[in-house]
Amino acid sequence: MRKPSISLALRLGAGLALMGAGGFALAQIEGSRGAAPIDSSGSFEVSGVPVDVVAGNAEAARLGGWRLAQRKGWAQLSQRLTGRNGSLSDSALDSLVTGIIVESEQIGPKRYIAKLGILFNRARAAQILGVSNSLVRSPPMLVMPIQWSGGVGTTFEAATPWQAAWARFRTGNSSVDYIRPAGSGPDSLLLNAGQQERPGRGWWRTILDQYGADDVLFPEVRLYRQWPGGPVIGAFRAGYGPDNRELTRFTLRVENGDGLPALLDAGVKRMDEAYQAGLRSGMLQPDALLRISPPDPNAVVAPTETIAPVDLEGLFETPTATATTFSIQFDTPSAAAVASSEAALRGIPGVQSAITGSLALGGVSVMRVNYDGSAEGLAAALAARGWEVDQSGTTLRIRRAPAAAPAPAPAPATPPVPAEAAEDE
């Protein structure tokens, strides 16, 4: 029996190696290695409301505790926004409350002790309190939560408690417009821990364009465990920009591993406060090198040599203007809202394509739109079709305008008198 040649064996080995590498890459792309962000619709939130209620049974005590938490939460929200305590009936509060967050609770046969968070509908609550419901947001920022544990840095290569804490955080009341990947698809390949040491602007332009962001944030935590089951120390660092410049750092500690979620939630909250403070002070601004300036249409290029004029009128078609790519942020409560919003954008004259690049069902998704015109023209076209538009450069935030009240029905007209009856009279 003839043995295969060495060159053939090498080729077969190389082919098997390539097949293995391809299978590894597919394994990295398939599935999800993180937690999807919760709804960030922007409800007013009041957290840490304590209740202690005694009733005839456990169910009645729990319901009474939730009722009491709604009243206390509304009083705190009114004091925070208007400077005075307010009160509403339980039926009115039921229509305003969009959710109750159980931070901790103890349920007994006739007693309910808990610490709750209350979410209020922003539009209705603002109308009752007489305050503005608009929130000035920063340019969209891509979040890469990096966790260091045991000397290994992880973002989306595997599910981490730090990424899960950022997914739990409600960003609706923050002035920073966070874009939080869920760890699915190519996230683990594009957004790994090594990216924080890669300052090349060309690469970052490509990555940020995929997620509809203007800049990147690096919230980082290093976890130190004193001994198995013992205290856990978290050293937090808030970085931003392709150069990973430091905004702040701090340290938190819990007594055992069971308190790790609470430690990370507290770290996320302080990170958000630091990023908001940086935004107000002007430090947290998108890197100017990440923005590609379009060519100046009025620029004149000096000819290198004199060429005799030739009449070419009618020989060539007039070149069309180059389309500009815009990032459109829109609410997507359901899959049907995604399809209807894309269809509405494609129906605008001048729009060449409209594709959703970052999908967040129940929250805010990002659509990439190629439009043959300026940002002001696109905003005007959207406003003419019933959208509310907030513009920031090439990023537009659109919302459906509230439906107007129906016009009153006209009074019935007096029936005309027949001509024969008029002659008889």
NUBA-509854 format. One record per residue (C-alpha): x, y, z; residue number from 0. Coordinates in nm, 3 decimals. Layout:
<nodes>
        X        Y        Z  resi
        X        Y        Z   NUM
...
</nodes>
This chain:
<nodes>
        X        Y        Z  resi
    0.000    0.000    0.000     0
    0.139    0.337   -0.105     1
    0.188    0.594    0.170     2
    0.079    0.952    0.107     3
    0.357    1.198    0.038     4
    0.475    1.444    0.300     5
    0.341    1.742    0.104     6
   -0.004    1.580    0.085     7
    0.002    1.511    0.458     8
    0.096    1.874    0.527     9
   -0.186    2.000    0.307    10
   -0.437    1.774    0.484    11
   -0.311    1.890    0.822    12
   -0.339    2.254    0.720    13
   -0.694    2.197    0.594    14
   -0.794    2.035    0.923    15
   -0.636    2.322    1.116    16
   -0.833    2.577    0.911    17
   -1.153    2.383    0.969    18
   -1.082    2.380    1.340    19
   -1.011    2.753    1.344    20
   -1.332    2.820    1.154    21
   -1.528    2.608    1.399    22
   -1.371    2.800    1.689    23
   -1.467    3.134    1.532    24
   -1.825    3.015    1.478    25
   -1.839    2.895    1.836    26
   -1.732    3.242    1.950    27
   -1.999    3.416    1.742    28
   -2.292    3.185    1.816    29
   -2.496    3.218    2.134    30
   -2.494    3.488    2.400    31
   -2.234    3.551    2.669    32
   -2.409    3.825    2.860    33
   -2.737    3.965    2.990    34
   -2.973    4.177    2.782    35
   -3.032    4.531    2.916    36
   -3.359    4.595    3.094    37
   -3.614    4.851    2.973    38
   -3.467    5.204    2.979    39
   -3.780    5.394    2.884    40
   -3.702    5.682    3.122    41
   -3.955    5.639    3.404    42
   -3.908    5.849    3.718    43
   -3.753    5.618    3.977    44
   -3.759    5.641    4.356    45
   -3.551    5.373    4.525    46
   -3.497    5.251    4.880    47
   -3.852    5.312    5.012    48
   -3.888    5.125    5.348    49
   -4.224    4.974    5.450    50
   -4.338    4.776    5.756    51
   -4.706    4.670    5.744    52
   -4.914    4.435    5.963    53
   -5.243    4.291    5.829    54
   -5.475    3.993    5.866    55
   -5.266    3.767    5.639    56
   -4.944    3.770    5.440    57
   -5.106    3.865    5.108    58
   -5.294    4.160    5.259    59
   -4.978    4.277    5.437    60
   -4.779    4.265    5.113    61
   -5.046    4.453    4.916    62
   -5.066    4.713    5.193    63
   -4.688    4.750    5.186    64
   -4.691    4.818    4.813    65
   -4.970    5.074    4.853    66
   -4.773    5.248    5.127    67
   -4.457    5.244    4.915    68
   -4.644    5.413    4.627    69
   -4.756    5.696    4.856    70
   -4.411    5.743    5.008    71
   -4.246    5.726    4.666    72
   -4.478    5.990    4.521    73
   -4.411    6.221    4.818    74
   -4.034    6.182    4.767    75
   -4.062    6.239    4.391    76
   -4.274    6.551    4.444    77
   -4.025    6.685    4.701    78
   -3.734    6.614    4.468    79
   -3.885    6.781    4.158    80
   -4.095    7.064    4.303    81
   -3.963    7.116    4.656    82
   -4.295    7.035    4.823    83
   -4.466    6.717    4.937    84
   -4.755    6.596    4.723    85
   -5.021    6.332    4.769    86
   -5.259    6.146    4.539    87
   -5.529    5.886    4.582    88
   -5.441    5.517    4.552    89
   -5.640    5.485    4.229    90
   -5.447    5.775    4.073    91
   -5.116    5.627    4.186    92
   -5.211    5.290    4.036    93
   -5.239    5.459    3.695    94
   -4.904    5.637    3.740    95
   -4.691    5.349    3.871    96
   -4.530    5.145    3.591    97
   -4.337    4.903    3.811    98
   -4.233    4.808    4.164    99
   -3.876    4.686    4.226   100
   -3.830    4.455    4.524   101
   -3.486    4.539    4.664   102
   -3.534    4.326    4.976   103
   -3.836    4.182    5.156   104
   -3.934    3.965    5.455   105
   -4.279    3.808    5.452   106
   -4.439    3.674    5.768   107
   -4.783    3.527    5.842   108
   -4.925    3.874    5.915   109
   -4.635    4.112    5.857   110
   -4.448    4.250    5.555   111
   -4.111    4.427    5.585   112
   -3.940    4.540    5.265   113
   -3.733    4.799    5.085   114
   -3.890    4.883    4.748   115
   -3.824    5.094    4.440   116
   -4.112    5.267    4.258   117
   -4.123    5.357    3.886   118
   -4.358    5.637    3.776   119
   -4.468    5.715    3.420   120
   -4.254    6.015    3.322   121
   -4.503    6.194    3.096   122
   -4.804    6.166    3.332   123
   -4.608    6.242    3.648   124
   -4.443    6.548    3.489   125
   -4.784    6.677    3.377   126
   -4.930    6.643    3.727   127
   -4.627    6.802    3.897   128
   -4.598    7.077    3.636   129
   -4.238    7.002    3.539   130
   -4.069    6.926    3.208   131
   -4.044    6.561    3.110   132
   -3.760    6.619    2.861   133
   -3.410    6.497    2.945   134
   -3.096    6.634    2.781   135
   -2.881    6.337    2.685   136
   -2.518    6.306    2.585   137
   -2.407    6.170    2.247   138
   -2.447    5.788    2.241   139
   -2.166    5.615    2.433   140
   -2.072    5.249    2.387   141
   -2.022    5.072    2.723   142
   -1.753    4.803    2.760   143
   -1.773    4.671    3.123   144
   -1.438    4.503    3.199   145
   -1.405    4.270    3.498   146
   -1.067    4.158    3.631   147
   -1.074    3.850    3.853   148
   -0.783    3.616    3.916   149
   -0.566    3.819    3.682   150
   -0.798    3.763    3.383   151
   -0.982    4.047    3.211   152
   -1.325    3.968    3.064   153
   -1.588    4.173    2.882   154
   -1.814    3.959    2.658   155
   -1.591    3.653    2.620   156
   -1.800    3.500    2.902   157
   -2.093    3.608    3.118   158
   -1.972    3.818    3.412   159
   -2.148    3.965    3.719   160
   -2.015    4.310    3.623   161
   -2.182    4.304    3.279   162
   -2.502    4.173    3.443   163
   -2.494    4.467    3.687   164
   -2.477    4.712    3.396   165
   -2.766    4.529    3.230   166
   -2.975    4.569    3.549   167
   -2.902    4.940    3.579   168
   -3.188    5.165    3.467   169
   -3.035    5.430    3.242   170
   -3.357    5.619    3.165   171
   -3.289    5.888    3.427   172
   -2.921    5.933    3.340   173
   -2.800    6.219    3.122   174
   -2.550    5.979    2.959   175
   -2.691    5.793    2.659   176
   -2.548    5.444    2.717   177
   -2.538    5.180    2.444   178
   -2.513    4.845    2.627   179
   -2.438    4.538    2.413   180
   -2.591    4.210    2.527   181
   -2.292    3.989    2.446   182
   -2.457    3.823    2.147   183
   -2.339    3.785    1.788   184
   -1.994    3.933    1.722   185
   -1.977    4.124    2.054   186
   -1.723    3.883    2.204   187
   -1.494    3.922    1.902   188
   -1.520    4.300    1.856   189
   -1.545    4.406    2.222   190
   -1.286    4.209    2.419   191
   -1.069    4.317    2.712   192
   -0.770    4.390    2.489   193
   -0.955    4.669    2.307   194
   -0.899    4.916    2.592   195
   -0.529    4.922    2.499   196
   -0.591    4.980    2.127   197
   -0.611    5.358    2.066   198
   -0.618    5.346    1.683   199
   -0.893    5.584    1.570   200
   -0.952    5.408    1.239   201
   -1.040    5.082    1.413   202
   -1.261    5.257    1.667   203
   -1.448    5.443    1.392   204
   -1.541    5.107    1.241   205
   -1.647    4.955    1.575   206
   -1.850    5.255    1.691   207
   -2.025    5.277    1.356   208
   -2.148    4.919    1.404   209
   -2.321    5.015    1.730   210
   -2.431    5.370    1.639   211
   -2.209    5.531    1.905   212
   -1.993    5.843    1.909   213
   -1.743    5.734    2.176   214
   -1.661    5.450    2.415   215
   -1.666    5.412    2.796   216
   -1.454    5.164    2.996   217
   -1.612    5.099    3.339   218
   -1.364    4.860    3.503   219
   -1.367    4.660    3.826   220
   -1.097    4.443    3.985   221
   -1.229    4.188    4.233   222
   -1.011    4.073    4.524   223
   -1.128    3.789    4.751   224
   -0.961    3.773    5.091   225
   -1.034    3.400    5.130   226
   -1.300    3.158    4.998   227
   -1.636    3.274    5.133   228
   -1.476    3.580    5.294   229
   -1.480    3.953    5.219   230
   -1.478    4.074    4.858   231
   -1.313    4.404    4.763   232
   -1.397    4.580    4.437   233
   -1.157    4.841    4.298   234
   -1.349    5.048    4.040   235
   -1.209    5.271    3.767   236
   -1.408    5.485    3.520   237
   -1.227    5.524    3.188   238
   -1.343    5.691    2.868   239
   -1.232    5.744    2.511   240
   -1.003    5.536    2.287   241
   -0.706    5.639    2.505   242
   -0.887    5.502    2.815   243
   -0.837    5.822    3.012   244
   -0.926    5.799    3.379   245
   -1.226    5.992    3.512   246
   -1.238    5.856    3.870   247
   -1.158    5.553    4.084   248
   -1.292    5.422    4.417   249
   -1.309    5.104    4.628   250
   -1.606    4.919    4.782   251
   -1.616    4.615    5.012   252
   -1.868    4.350    5.122   253
   -1.832    4.087    5.393   254
   -1.890    3.778    5.176   255
   -1.959    3.660    4.822   256
   -2.337    3.676    4.873   257
   -2.313    4.055    4.870   258
   -2.130    4.071    4.535   259
   -2.442    4.175    4.331   260
   -2.513    4.459    4.576   261
   -2.146    4.564    4.560   262
   -2.151    4.579    4.180   263
   -2.489    4.760    4.170   264
   -2.348    5.027    4.402   265
   -2.040    5.050    4.181   266
   -2.251    5.101    3.866   267
   -2.448    5.376    4.036   268
   -2.134    5.563    4.141   269
   -1.984    5.514    3.795   270
   -2.294    5.671    3.639   271
   -2.272    5.965    3.879   272
   -1.907    6.015    3.781   273
   -1.986    6.001    3.408   274
   -2.272    6.250    3.452   275
   -2.043    6.483    3.648   276
   -1.782    6.454    3.372   277
   -2.048    6.538    3.114   278
   -2.156    6.849    3.306   279
   -1.795    6.966    3.349   280
   -1.718    6.920    2.980   281
   -1.461    6.641    3.026   282
   -1.679    6.365    2.881   283
   -1.690    6.479    2.519   284
   -1.659    6.260    2.207   285
   -1.307    6.242    2.066   286
   -1.282    6.480    1.771   287
   -1.059    6.233    1.583   288
   -1.343    5.977    1.583   289
   -1.550    6.199    1.357   290
   -1.473    6.191    0.986   291
   -1.521    6.539    0.841   292
   -1.699    6.535    0.501   293
   -1.511    6.696    0.211   294
   -1.573    7.066    0.157   295
   -1.790    7.101   -0.156   296
   -1.665    7.459   -0.206   297
   -1.297    7.364   -0.203   298
   -1.112    7.463   -0.523   299
   -0.823    7.250   -0.647   300
   -0.562    7.444   -0.846   301
   -0.494    7.280   -1.186   302
   -0.141    7.160   -1.252   303
   -0.154    7.262   -1.615   304
   -0.370    7.470   -1.845   305
   -0.613    7.267   -2.056   306
   -0.809    7.411   -2.345   307
   -1.182    7.422   -2.264   308
   -1.394    7.162   -2.435   309
   -1.775    7.173   -2.455   310
   -1.889    6.843   -2.302   311
   -2.248    6.948   -2.229   312
   -2.486    6.658   -2.271   313
   -2.215    6.392   -2.286   314
   -2.222    6.301   -1.918   315
   -2.491    6.283   -1.650   316
   -2.479    6.519   -1.357   317
   -2.327    6.331   -1.060   318
   -2.557    6.277   -0.766   319
   -2.471    6.391   -0.416   320
   -2.307    6.138   -0.185   321
   -2.547    6.001    0.074   322
   -2.474    6.066    0.444   323
   -2.512    5.799    0.712   324
   -2.724    5.898    1.012   325
   -2.788    5.716    1.342   326
   -3.158    5.719    1.426   327
   -3.254    5.626    1.784   328
   -3.617    5.512    1.816   329
   -3.840    5.333    2.069   330
   -3.901    4.963    1.997   331
   -4.161    4.823    2.239   332
   -4.219    4.526    2.005   333
   -4.090    4.364    1.685   334
   -4.378    4.523    1.493   335
   -4.253    4.868    1.598   336
   -3.914    4.790    1.441   337
   -4.067    4.696    1.106   338
   -4.308    4.991    1.101   339
   -4.034    5.242    1.189   340
   -3.802    5.109    0.918   341
   -4.086    5.123    0.663   342
   -4.164    5.482    0.765   343
   -3.800    5.587    0.720   344
   -3.770    5.414    0.381   345
   -4.077    5.604    0.261   346
   -3.904    5.942    0.301   347
   -3.774    6.080   -0.033   348
   -3.395    6.074   -0.038   349
   -3.356    5.779    0.202   350
   -3.154    5.508    0.026   351
   -3.152    5.249    0.307   352
   -3.273    5.211    0.666   353
   -3.142    4.913    0.865   354
   -3.163    4.851    1.241   355
   -2.808    4.785    1.360   356
   -2.860    4.777    1.738   357
   -3.186    4.612    1.850   358
   -3.324    4.647    2.205   359
   -3.684    4.525    2.227   360
   -3.860    4.711    2.506   361
   -3.604    4.993    2.494   362
   -3.429    5.220    2.243   363
   -3.283    5.073    1.923   364
   -3.048    5.237    1.671   365
   -3.113    5.245    1.296   366
   -2.851    5.329    1.032   367
   -3.003    5.548    0.759   368
   -2.832    5.655    0.437   369
   -2.994    5.984    0.335   370
   -2.924    6.199    0.031   371
   -2.931    6.533    0.210   372
   -2.849    6.719    0.531   373
   -2.941    6.638    0.890   374
   -3.175    6.938    0.900   375
   -3.355    6.813    0.589   376
   -3.401    6.466    0.736   377
   -3.525    6.612    1.066   378
   -3.776    6.830    0.881   379
   -3.900    6.533    0.677   380
   -3.948    6.327    0.994   381
   -4.127    6.612    1.172   382
   -4.362    6.650    0.873   383
   -4.462    6.284    0.918   384
   -4.558    6.322    1.283   385
   -4.229    6.243    1.461   386
   -4.075    6.441    1.744   387
   -3.706    6.487    1.654   388
   -3.403    6.573    1.875   389
   -3.090    6.633    1.665   390
   -2.724    6.613    1.769   391
   -2.494    6.615    1.466   392
   -2.559    6.305    1.260   393
   -2.752    6.140    1.547   394
   -3.130    6.189    1.564   395
   -3.363    6.076    1.843   396
   -3.720    6.030    1.717   397
   -4.042    5.966    1.905   398
   -4.401    5.940    1.793   399
   -4.588    6.263    1.869   400
   -4.885    6.216    2.104   401
   -5.217    6.182    1.925   402
   -5.425    6.500    1.921   403
   -5.769    6.505    2.084   404
   -6.050    6.436    1.834   405
   -6.235    6.741    1.708   406
   -6.595    6.786    1.836   407
   -6.868    6.667    1.602   408
   -7.039    6.949    1.408   409
   -7.395    7.048    1.506   410
   -7.664    6.890    1.288   411
   -7.777    7.122    1.010   412
   -8.143    7.231    0.984   413
   -8.313    7.026    0.707   414
   -8.421    7.236    0.406   415
   -8.790    7.316    0.363   416
   -8.941    7.156    0.049   417
   -9.039    7.403   -0.222   418
   -9.400    7.276   -0.230   419
   -9.442    7.347    0.141   420
   -9.301    7.697    0.094   421
   -9.554    7.771   -0.185   422
   -9.845    7.651    0.036   423
   -9.739    7.894    0.303   424
</nodes>
